[in-house]
Amino acid sequence: MTTFNSKIPEGVVAEKWDNYKNHQKLVNPANKRKLDIIVVGSGLAGGAAAASFGELGFNVKCFAYQDSPRRAHSIAAQGGINAAKNYTNDGDSIYRLFYDTVKGGDYRARESNVYRLAQVSNSIIDQCVAQGVPFARDYGGLLDNRSFGGAQVSRTFYAKGQTGQQLLLGAYSALSRQIGKGTVKMYNRTEMMDVVVIDGKCRGIVTRNMVTGEIDAHFGHAVVLATGGYGNVFFLSTNAMGSNGSAAWKAYKRGAYFANPCYVQIHPTCIPVHGEFQSKLTLMSESLRNDGRVWAPKRKEDAEAIRAGKLKPQDIPDEQRDFYLERRYPAFGNLVPRDVASRAAKERCDAGFGVESGEAVYLDFKYAIDRLGRNVVEARYGNLFQMYEKITDQNPYETPMMIYPAIHYTMGGLWVDYELQTTIPGLFAAGEANFSDHGANRLGASALMQGLADGYFVLPYTVQNYLADELHTPRMDEKSEPFEKAVAEVKNHINKLMSIKGSQSADTFHKKLGKVMWEHVGMARNKEGLQKAINELTQIKEEFWKDVKIPGSADDLNPELEKANRVADFIELGELMARDALAREESCGGHFRTEHRTEEGEALRHDDDFAYVGAWEYAGENQDPNMHKEDLKFEFCKLNQRNYK
Amino acid sequence: MSEQHKGLNLTLKVWRQKGPKEKGHFETYSLQNISPDSSFLEMMDVLNEQLVTEDKEPIAFDHDCREGICGMCSLYINGRAHGPDEDITTCQLHMRKFKDGETITVEPWRSAGFPVIKDLIVDRGAFDKIMAAGGFVSVNTGGIPDANAIPISKDKADEAMDAASCIGCGACVATCKNGSAMLFVSAKVSQLALLPQGKIEAARRAKAMVAKMDEVGFGNCTNTGACEVECPKGISIANIARLNREFLKAKIQD
């Protein structure tokens, strides 16, 4: 039976995690060997969890769709990781990181989880340094910090513009050590196709070997999904090409609730779209907003002349440049949170002040270069500038970067309780795959923090608490009836896909889906558009199952089959996102309903009616899903209108 | 974004191989009107879409992040790992580097250490095995002293960072005439040997990783320096010199 209890421990918020750990159940070392844990995903959350479980002595199986755990998309995070170390003596504290995160999430996150995140943030930095992560340092040999959006302190640790890479390689090295010791068995190029639920508990997964096409069952006393977010619903996003929502979606269809699917983060500083064959969007780190100034032309005729190629940005004098973030938000300026910065860019472009195709604004380093010198700017952002130049063929030292918002991160995800357990006992979700910590908007440099917090410092405790009651569950035979049944269902699903033999590729459907999502479930949403989206997605789904074309065989390496399987899930997930957006009749964080805004155009929340987590329960094929509400109580943060002015 | 938006007409010679044990061959395809602003992999997407339409099996190739950091993409283009540009991965290569009418040859990494799985996809699992043999600092999660307890000079930290920026793509192996993995191994050994946290087991690490490298089928290093030239992250062969020192030191201690 599904349970819907957030299991928040008693006590004031600062004591909850200690209270939990002091009273949780443990498993003794000899018994740990008898317990199997499956971890799906090898990014920051999955890699860190699998390594930590292995160190504790559990039997771990870890699965990744790439050819190596080191390639998970956490690797692409550029800017940094937050922690409340207060090394800079600028007034930071655990409480302040907690408060900034709740506020940044527009008061739609669960206080207890966020506080725990802020508490363990400091241990993450210690852990990574011990692993040999080469964070940036100052001349005195101590760690350096930079500032990020949504905060007035410098609490972000970084390793050049490759922080995600370095943290992931740290987790990967810890994981490699356990693989070498034999506590973790790694399955690369293996995709999860379903979860196996037996007598109400999650007991394993079904996988497809992406090289041979073999379908296998794997038993686990507990299963952790650390499978990332679903931003690729939009086709174009900053996610990796293979990033997908299928693991979470299969879990949803087996009874795990899906929370706040409409909360999507649109990152303000991405390289604009260049053409119809574009396959993905590239992010330019938020850290660039520390020194870059965002602007659009003040006069429409200038914007038109730039679009027509008659003027260059350098031709526009300072007094004719509209530094719209500094104008609208003097207190935070260019460092407002992502949702605010994205909407402000869209507002300027919609009003006709955009450059290039009309959907771009400038991020200008001229002022930083004048102030600091080119060398300093190069030391801070050199690799990002190089990346920009390779893609656009323009030199950002000489001409301002062009940027536009793009889909980047999904705050929504599988609903989890305080223990990161879904509504299916024994099934846990971590990192971007869960909905837990970021409310309706995530602050920069907090994804890495959450992934590693879940993996290193939360799951090793909470999964153990669950497993303490599973000591008497013997390992199940993967050839037994319930597993065979699950395998057969997956095979049927694949056969169904392969036998359609239609005329349009999976990508064709993915692009159609993305267009509907971007237009109606993107940066600005309204009732009419959302209803339209639901209708259009129903048609796309019907067409997909009649006309998708998958060449090749299912018993072979077949990227078209992989894509089709994911797109089938994305279409359904897109519909749930639209439903959730329709039900949430307010604006909050990344969810902006045009019907709900202040006179100045800012997001307008309705706390009396919507201070809840919307957790959706699957009701069967072509049935309307049911929404359950988890009320959010704010005992330690005062509910406030977000103000970055 | 470039001034010239005229599409490119191209001929592609692509390596096709059904499986590890099958014999491979080149197939020739022609492509019309490719935007010079497209990335190389977007051009491959267009070709694959064309193949799907023609009821042919698309070309299998590895790729994921498409922003030059995951290390998954691995094409050997016109005789160069990651193609004709400096300091990039295949996914960062753009079509403006090619001329209209050009013939482009696309092959997988070719090396004894990286057997072909299908078409342009190779098995780089040997890198993971080397990492599991010693590419880590032996610390468990938790119970760690404060991150600022050990100061590390900025120069050392920066040098470690440069070595740590290896993405494990394998271009160094594919480029080396001996199929040696020394640049890959030396980058990890260097990163950890430069930092006090990693120094403690530096000798053990160097020996274990080198022994595994030999075991899994990579060739010997003869200092041609080819690897450094094609490394998308500019990892320096100075790291190989450091690995040799670390290895020698470890052997003397034995």
HADDOCK unambig.tbl for C-alpha pairs under 7 A between the chains (distance, minus, plus):
assign (segid A and resid 52 and name CA) (segid B and resid 141 and name CA) 6.07 0.50 0.50
assign (segid A and resid 55 and name CA) (segid B and resid 140 and name CA) 6.44 0.50 0.50
assign (segid A and resid 71 and name CA) (segid B and resid 70 and name CA) 4.80 0.50 0.50
assign (segid A and resid 71 and name CA) (segid B and resid 71 and name CA) 6.78 0.50 0.50
assign (segid A and resid 71 and name CA) (segid B and resid 72 and name CA) 6.89 0.50 0.50
assign (segid A and resid 73 and name CA) (segid B and resid 65 and name CA) 6.65 0.50 0.50
assign (segid A and resid 75 and name CA) (segid B and resid 69 and name CA) 6.79 0.50 0.50
assign (segid A and resid 75 and name CA) (segid B and resid 70 and name CA) 6.25 0.50 0.50
assign (segid A and resid 76 and name CA) (segid B and resid 69 and name CA) 6.11 0.50 0.50
assign (segid A and resid 76 and name CA) (segid B and resid 70 and name CA) 6.99 0.50 0.50
assign (segid A and resid 125 and name CA) (segid B and resid 147 and name CA) 6.26 0.50 0.50
assign (segid A and resid 126 and name CA) (segid B and resid 144 and name CA) 6.07 0.50 0.50
assign (segid A and resid 126 and name CA) (segid B and resid 145 and name CA) 6.51 0.50 0.50
assign (segid A and resid 126 and name CA) (segid B and resid 146 and name CA) 5.44 0.50 0.50
assign (segid A and resid 126 and name CA) (segid B and resid 147 and name CA) 4.32 0.50 0.50
assign (segid A and resid 127 and name CA) (segid B and resid 141 and name CA) 6.69 0.50 0.50
assign (segid A and resid 127 and name CA) (segid B and resid 142 and name CA) 6.74 0.50 0.50
assign (segid A and resid 127 and name CA) (segid B and resid 144 and name CA) 6.17 0.50 0.50
assign (segid A and resid 129 and name CA) (segid B and resid 147 and name CA) 5.92 0.50 0.50
assign (segid A and resid 130 and name CA) (segid B and resid 197 and name CA) 6.02 0.50 0.50
assign (segid A and resid 131 and name CA) (segid B and resid 137 and name CA) 5.44 0.50 0.50
assign (segid A and resid 131 and name CA) (segid B and resid 139 and name CA) 6.73 0.50 0.50
assign (segid A and resid 132 and name CA) (segid B and resid 137 and name CA) 6.90 0.50 0.50
assign (segid A and resid 132 and name CA) (segid B and resid 192 and name CA) 6.24 0.50 0.50
assign (segid A and resid 132 and name CA) (segid B and resid 195 and name CA) 6.82 0.50 0.50
assign (segid A and resid 132 and name CA) (segid B and resid 197 and name CA) 6.19 0.50 0.50
assign (segid A and resid 132 and name CA) (segid B and resid 198 and name CA) 6.50 0.50 0.50
assign (segid A and resid 134 and name CA) (segid B and resid 157 and name CA) 5.75 0.50 0.50
assign (segid A and resid 134 and name CA) (segid B and resid 160 and name CA) 6.28 0.50 0.50
assign (segid A and resid 134 and name CA) (segid B and resid 161 and name CA) 5.32 0.50 0.50
assign (segid A and resid 136 and name CA) (segid B and resid 157 and name CA) 6.99 0.50 0.50
assign (segid A and resid 137 and name CA) (segid B and resid 154 and name CA) 5.42 0.50 0.50
assign (segid A and resid 137 and name CA) (segid B and resid 157 and name CA) 6.91 0.50 0.50
assign (segid A and resid 138 and name CA) (segid B and resid 154 and name CA) 5.93 0.50 0.50
assign (segid A and resid 139 and name CA) (segid B and resid 153 and name CA) 6.50 0.50 0.50
assign (segid A and resid 139 and name CA) (segid B and resid 154 and name CA) 5.38 0.50 0.50
assign (segid A and resid 140 and name CA) (segid B and resid 153 and name CA) 6.84 0.50 0.50
assign (segid A and resid 141 and name CA) (segid B and resid 151 and name CA) 4.45 0.50 0.50
assign (segid A and resid 141 and name CA) (segid B and resid 152 and name CA) 4.48 0.50 0.50
assign (segid A and resid 141 and name CA) (segid B and resid 153 and name CA) 4.50 0.50 0.50
assign (segid A and resid 141 and name CA) (segid B and resid 154 and name CA) 5.70 0.50 0.50
assign (segid A and resid 142 and name CA) (segid B and resid 148 and name CA) 5.76 0.50 0.50
assign (segid A and resid 142 and name CA) (segid B and resid 151 and name CA) 5.27 0.50 0.50
assign (segid A and resid 142 and name CA) (segid B and resid 152 and name CA) 6.74 0.50 0.50
assign (segid A and resid 143 and name CA) (segid B and resid 148 and name CA) 6.65 0.50 0.50
assign (segid A and resid 173 and name CA) (segid B and resid 135 and name CA) 6.16 0.50 0.50
assign (segid A and resid 173 and name CA) (segid B and resid 136 and name CA) 4.95 0.50 0.50
assign (segid A and resid 174 and name CA) (segid B and resid 136 and name CA) 6.40 0.50 0.50
assign (segid A and resid 176 and name CA) (segid B and resid 131 and name CA) 6.13 0.50 0.50
assign (segid A and resid 176 and name CA) (segid B and resid 132 and name CA) 4.39 0.50 0.50
assign (segid A and resid 177 and name CA) (segid B and resid 132 and name CA) 5.26 0.50 0.50
assign (segid A and resid 177 and name CA) (segid B and resid 136 and name CA) 6.56 0.50 0.50
assign (segid A and resid 179 and name CA) (segid B and resid 132 and name CA) 6.19 0.50 0.50
assign (segid A and resid 180 and name CA) (segid B and resid 132 and name CA) 4.73 0.50 0.50
assign (segid A and resid 180 and name CA) (segid B and resid 133 and name CA) 6.09 0.50 0.50
assign (segid A and resid 239 and name CA) (segid B and resid 65 and name CA) 6.89 0.50 0.50
assign (segid A and resid 240 and name CA) (segid B and resid 64 and name CA) 5.12 0.50 0.50
assign (segid A and resid 240 and name CA) (segid B and resid 65 and name CA) 3.97 0.50 0.50
assign (segid A and resid 240 and name CA) (segid B and resid 66 and name CA) 6.66 0.50 0.50
assign (segid A and resid 241 and name CA) (segid B and resid 64 and name CA) 4.97 0.50 0.50
assign (segid A and resid 241 and name CA) (segid B and resid 65 and name CA) 6.09 0.50 0.50
assign (segid A and resid 242 and name CA) (segid B and resid 64 and name CA) 5.87 0.50 0.50
assign (segid A and resid 277 and name CA) (segid B and resid 42 and name CA) 6.50 0.50 0.50
assign (segid A and resid 278 and name CA) (segid B and resid 42 and name CA) 6.64 0.50 0.50
assign (segid A and resid 279 and name CA) (segid B and resid 42 and name CA) 6.29 0.50 0.50
assign (segid A and resid 282 and name CA) (segid B and resid 67 and name CA) 6.58 0.50 0.50
assign (segid A and resid 390 and name CA) (segid B and resid 92 and name CA) 6.66 0.50 0.50
assign (segid A and resid 391 and name CA) (segid B and resid 92 and name CA) 6.84 0.50 0.50
assign (segid A and resid 392 and name CA) (segid B and resid 1 and name CA) 6.13 0.50 0.50
assign (segid A and resid 393 and name CA) (segid B and resid 2 and name CA) 6.60 0.50 0.50
assign (segid A and resid 456 and name CA) (segid B and resid 141 and name CA) 6.45 0.50 0.50
assign (segid A and resid 505 and name CA) (segid B and resid 52 and name CA) 6.94 0.50 0.50
assign (segid A and resid 551 and name CA) (segid B and resid 52 and name CA) 6.69 0.50 0.50
assign (segid A and resid 551 and name CA) (segid B and resid 55 and name CA) 6.75 0.50 0.50
assign (segid A and resid 551 and name CA) (segid B and resid 56 and name CA) 6.91 0.50 0.50
assign (segid A and resid 551 and name CA) (segid B and resid 57 and name CA) 5.74 0.50 0.50
assign (segid A and resid 552 and name CA) (segid B and resid 57 and name CA) 5.83 0.50 0.50
